[in-house]
Amino acid sequence: MCGVLGVAQSQSELSTDLVRHALILRNFYTNQKLNFDSSGALISDGTPGFGPIDGRVYVKEVQLVANRLILRGERPVSIFDPGTGDTTLLGLHRKVEIEVQLPPDKPANDSARALLDKIFLTSSEADALTCSEDEVKAFRQQMLQSKEFVSAKKDSGAKKVTQPHQLCFPGGTRAYVAEGAIEPPKPLKTPDPGYPNDASTRGENKTVVLALVVDLAGKPSSLVVIGPSATVFDVVAIDAVQHWKFLPASYQGKPVAAAINVEVNFSPR
């Protein structure tokens, strides 16, 4: 009975510390299910992401059972309001489950906490990736000019050559702005999303603006919704854009990861 009580207490303490918190996986793994052994080594397939936004996990449940720690949660997406500069998290119901084997000869709470520091960034490591005040201001200013940012890649006129500079997205991902000396990514596959299957949205035209990073493989990464609040259109737009494909941006003939904005338009059929 004492053992059961000890596990229950450990689970309660871990839940207090972890539930309703966003953690960042080392290597920014993007998988929906991950398994780690009792040394903290990954023993399942793991696909590294481009930046810390990709590795974020919003924890909703903690479970200790049979020498295993199980974390269940969601992959959140940031919503950035250029008007106020505020950032909130949108849960997309994209489930994630992380299972960690615990050593059988050690107290569950102690071994779990030590292993979590091997699997996730520590608080100090995560803080080191946070955007500075100047970077936050620069991101907001860029998003306030989002129309120009979106249209920059469509401009066929002469380009003003500027030194490459980076944006820091809410969540800490950094990438070059696709303008000036950076040759922007070129869309290869950008299918339109279907209109949301929700009666309350029928008949409504809507445009969703997303900031994102096109990584070195031409894949969209680190998506951020630009707008004051979440809508059903945001969820559908994000799901669609995550499957888009680009020719990566380049600088002096070499591919680079680049930040762009895209518009996703919805019209009832």
N, C-alpha and C positions, 0 to 999 in steps of 0.2 A: 504494500500500500504506500509506503514511504517513497518508493521509486516512482509510482504513479503521480504522487503529489509533487515530487521534485520535477518531473517532466512538465506537469501542468503549470508549475510556478515559472519554470524556464520559458515555456511557451508564452506565458502571460507577459513576462518581462521583455522578451524579444518583440512581441507584438506592440508593446508600448513604445519601443524604440524605433520600430521599422514601419508599422502600418501607417498609411497616409503620408509616407515620405517617398521622395524620388531618389533612387540610387543610380549610380553609373557603373556599368560593368567594365572591367578592364578589357582592353582590346575592343571595346564598344560593340560587343557581339549583338547581332540583329535577330538571332533565331528566336522562335516562340517557345522552344523547349530546350533547356540546357541541363546537363548533368555534370557534377564535379565529384571527384573522389575525396577521401578523407585527408588528403594533403592539399586540397584546393586546386588540383589539376583538372582541366577539362577532359572528360571522357566521352563526350558526345560530339556530334558535328557542331562546328562553330564558325560562323561567317563574320569576320571583323567588319565594322562599319567605318565611316570616314572620320567621324568626330563624336564628341561626348553626347550630342543630342541623339545619335543613333543607339547609344548604349544605355539610354535612360530606361529605368523600370520604376513604375509607380506601384508600390507594394499595397495590396489590399487584404492579404491574408498570410498568416504565418502558422505553420503546423510542424510539430515535432512528433515523429512516429518511428518506432523501430530503428533507432540510430540514424535517422534521416531528418534533415531540415528541409522543408518545402516552402518556398515562397511563391505565392500566386499574385498576379497583378496585371497591369496593362502597360502598353507602350504609349506614353502620352505625346501629344503634339502641342507646341506653344502657340498661343494666340497673342499677337502683339498689336496693341492699339496705338497707332502713331499719334493720335490726338492727345493722349494722356501719357504715353510712354510706358504704360502698365503691361505686364506680361502675366497671363494666366495659362493653366494647363487644361487641355481638352483630352478627355478619355475617349479613345476610339473603339473601345471594346475589342482591340486586338490583343488577345490574351497572351500572357507569358507565364511560364512555370519554370522555376529553377530548383533543382533538387541537389542537395549536398549530403554526401555520406559523412557521418560523424564517427570519430574513434570510439569504440565501445568501452574503453577503459578510462574515459575522462568525463567530467561533468558536462552535460549537454550544453549548458549556457556558456561555459568558458570556451569549449572547443568550437562552438558555433560562432562566437564573436571573433575568434582568431581566424577562422576560415573565411568569414565574410570580408575581413580586411584583405585577404588574398584574392577574393573573387570580385569585389567592388572597390572603387577608389575610396580612400579614406576621406574624411571631411576636409582635411588640410589639402589633400591632392585635388579634390573637387573644387575647393575654393581658389586654388591656383589657376584654374581654367576659366574662372568667372570673368566676364567682360569688365574692363575698367570703366570708370565714369565717362571718360572721353570716348571709349568705344561704344558705350550705350548711347551717347548723344549722336555719334556718327551714324549708328544704325537707324536711329529714329529719323534723322535728317534724310537719310537715303530713302526710307519708307514714305516719308512725307512727299517725296518726289517720285513716288512709285510709278506714275504714268510715264515719266521720262525714262525711268530705269527700265521699264518693260519695253519701251519703244527703241531704246538705244541699239538693241541688236538688229532692229529692222531698218535702221538708218543707212541708206546707201551712199550718202554724201561723204565728204572728207571728214575723217575722224581727228579729234584733238588728241595728240599723243601725250599721255601723262604717265608718270611713274606708277607701276603697279602698287595698289594698296589693298588691304584686307578689311573685310567686315567681320565683326564678332556678333554672331547670332545669339539671341537669348538661349542660354543653355551652354554657351562656350565654344561652339564650333566656329572656326575661322576659315575664310576662303577669300581668294582674290575677287574683287569686283570686276565683272565682265564688261569693261569699258576701256577706252584709251588704248594703251599698248597691249592689252589682253584681247586676243581674238575670241569673240564669244562662242559658246557652244552652239552647234547647229542641230536643230531637231531632226531626228530620223524617224521616230515613231511616236506620235502624240495623239492617239485616238480620243475622241470626245467621250466624256462619261455619259451614262444614261441619266435621264431626268429622275430625280428622287421619287420613289414610289410612296408618296405621302400626300394624302388628299388636301392637307392644309397648304401645300406649296403649289398646287396646280394653277396654271395660268400666270405664274409669276416668272418674269425674266430676272436673272440673277447673274452677277459676275463675282467670282471668288479670286482674290489675289493671293498668291503664295510666294514667299521667298524660299529659295532652296539652293542647295549646292549641287552642281553637276560634278561628280567625282572623276577620277582619272579613267574610269572605265565607261564613262558616259551615263552613269546611273544617277537618278535623282536621290538626294540625301538631305537629311537635316531640315525637313520641311517645317515652315512656320506660316501660320495663317495671319494675314495682315487685315485687321478689322477690329471693330469694337467688341464683338461678341460672337459666340459660336452659333452656327445654324446647321441644319441637315445638309445644306449644300456643301459646307466645308468638308464634312465627312466623305461625301461622294467624290468631291474634287481631289482630296488627298489620296483616296484609294485609286483613282484613275492615274494621277500624276506619278505615283510610285511605280507604275508600270511603263512610264515613258522611257524613251531611249534617245540619247544625244551623241553626236560626235563631240568629244571633249573640247573645252577651250584650250587655247595654246598661247604661249609667250615665247617669242623668238624661236618659233618652230618646234617647241617642246610642249607636250600636253600638261595642263595644270588644272587643278580643281578650281571652279569658279562659282561665284554667287550671282544668281539672277532672280528676277521676278517673272512669274508667268500669270496670265489671266486664263481662267477657266469659265467659259460662258455657258449658261443654261437657258434654253428656250423651250417652252412647252410645244409638243408636236401635235 
